[in-house]
Amino acid sequence: MQAARSAQEVHLNRYKEGDSLIGIQYGTQIDNQIIYSGQLGELPLSVKGTYAANSYLPYMQNSYDKSITLYRNFGGNSKLEGAYLTTKSNATRSDLAVKENWSDMRFQATVKVPSGEILNVGKVAPQIESNGYKYLGGADQIVVRKNAPISKWTTTVFDKKTGRTYTIDEFKSAFPSEIKK
């Protein structure tokens, strides 16, 4: 059985072996909290293409008794229940390369992902709008399994429009249409 390796070791080894991982070799803000899982499952091409150089690696928390705090920006066409997360609490539309028609990004959820979950970790790829405007990307991107219970893992939701922070129960009550598609 392969010994668990830290995120930094995996990034460095992949880089030394000659894989062209744009951005990912520099690590993420959660590298000290994750270990390489060795369980590389194929993500759909539509998801894989949202990672810089189509590159991501699967990790798990390196502690079985702690969760990892991540963030989900959503609103409008994108709902709370979704697989795309980031490590950056104040990520911009450009950092996340979120096109206008994908989300209005009104809300930011604080999500505590429990131990044992596979986290597909990489960097956000750039995206180009139909008018030619380019969102740079580059933020840490974490994709969790399809149908992961994000609302159960969410502790608070910040409304960027009003400046109010809601508990998850308050948010579900105030914005029931923002939970699921």
Residue pairs with C-beta under 8 A, 6 or more apart in sequence:
2 38
4 35
4 36
4 62
5 13
5 35
5 36
6 31
6 32
6 34
6 35
6 36
6 62
7 27
7 28
7 30
7 31
7 32
7 34
7 35
7 36
7 57
7 59
7 121
8 27
8 31
9 36
10 36
10 57
11 21
11 24
11 25
11 26
11 27
11 31
11 57
12 25
14 21
14 24
14 25
14 57
15 21
15 25
19 55
20 53
21 52
21 53
21 55
22 52
22 53
22 55
22 123
23 52
23 53
23 122
23 123
23 138
24 52
24 53
24 55
24 56
24 57
24 121
24 122
24 123
28 87
28 121
28 123
28 140
29 87
29 88
29 140
30 68
30 70
30 87
30 121
30 140
30 142
32 62
33 61
33 62
33 63
33 66
33 68
34 59
34 60
34 61
34 62
34 68
34 119
34 121
35 59
35 60
35 61
35 62
36 57
36 58
36 59
37 58
37 59
37 60
37 118
38 58
39 58
39 118
40 57
40 58
41 58
41 118
42 48
43 56
43 120
43 143
47 83
47 143
48 54
48 56
49 125
50 84
50 97
50 124
50 125
50 141
50 143
51 122
51 123
51 124
51 125
51 141
52 122
52 123
52 124
52 125
52 126
52 137
52 138
53 125
54 125
55 122
56 120
56 121
56 122
56 141
56 143
57 120
57 121
57 122
58 118
58 119
58 120
58 121
59 118
59 119
59 120
59 121
60 115
60 116
60 117
60 118
60 119
61 67
61 68
61 113
61 115
61 116
61 117
61 119
63 115
64 115
64 116
65 115
66 115
67 112
67 113
67 114
67 115
67 153
68 112
68 113
68 119
69 110
69 111
69 112
69 113
70 85
70 86
70 87
70 111
70 113
70 142
71 85
71 86
71 87
71 88
71 89
71 91
71 108
71 109
71 110
71 111
72 80
72 82
72 84
72 85
72 86
72 108
72 109
72 111
72 150
72 154
73 86
73 91
73 96
73 98
73 103
73 105
73 107
73 108
73 109
74 80
74 82
74 103
74 105
74 106
74 107
74 108
74 109
74 178
75 103
75 104
75 105
75 106
75 107
75 178
76 103
76 104
76 106
77 101
77 102
77 103
77 104
78 98
78 102
78 103
79 178
79 179
79 180
79 181
80 107
80 109
80 150
80 151
80 154
80 157
80 171
80 178
80 179
80 180
81 149
81 150
81 151
81 179
81 180
81 181
82 150
83 143
83 144
83 145
83 146
83 148
83 150
84 141
84 142
84 143
85 111
85 113
85 141
85 142
85 143
85 144
86 95
86 96
86 124
86 139
86 140
86 141
86 142
87 139
87 140
87 142
88 95
88 139
88 140
89 108
89 110
91 139
93 100
93 105
93 135
94 135
94 136
94 137
95 124
95 136
95 137
95 138
95 139
96 105
96 124
96 135
96 137
96 139
96 141
97 124
97 125
97 126
97 127
97 135
97 136
97 137
98 105
98 127
98 135
99 127
99 129
99 135
100 129
105 160
106 159
106 160
106 161
107 157
107 158
107 159
107 160
107 171
107 175
107 178
108 157
108 158
108 160
109 150
109 154
109 156
109 157
109 158
110 154
110 155
110 156
110 157
110 158
111 150
111 153
111 154
111 155
112 153
112 154
112 155
113 119
113 142
113 144
113 153
114 153
117 144
117 145
117 148
118 144
118 145
119 142
119 143
119 144
120 142
120 143
120 144
121 140
121 141
121 142
122 140
122 141
123 137
123 138
123 139
123 140
123 141
124 137
124 138
124 139
124 140
124 141
125 137
126 134
126 135
126 136
126 137
126 138
127 134
127 135
127 137
128 134
128 135
129 135
144 150
151 168
151 172
151 179
154 168
154 171
155 167
155 168
156 165
156 166
156 167
156 168
157 165
157 166
157 168
157 171
158 164
158 165
158 166
159 165
159 166
166 174
171 178
172 179
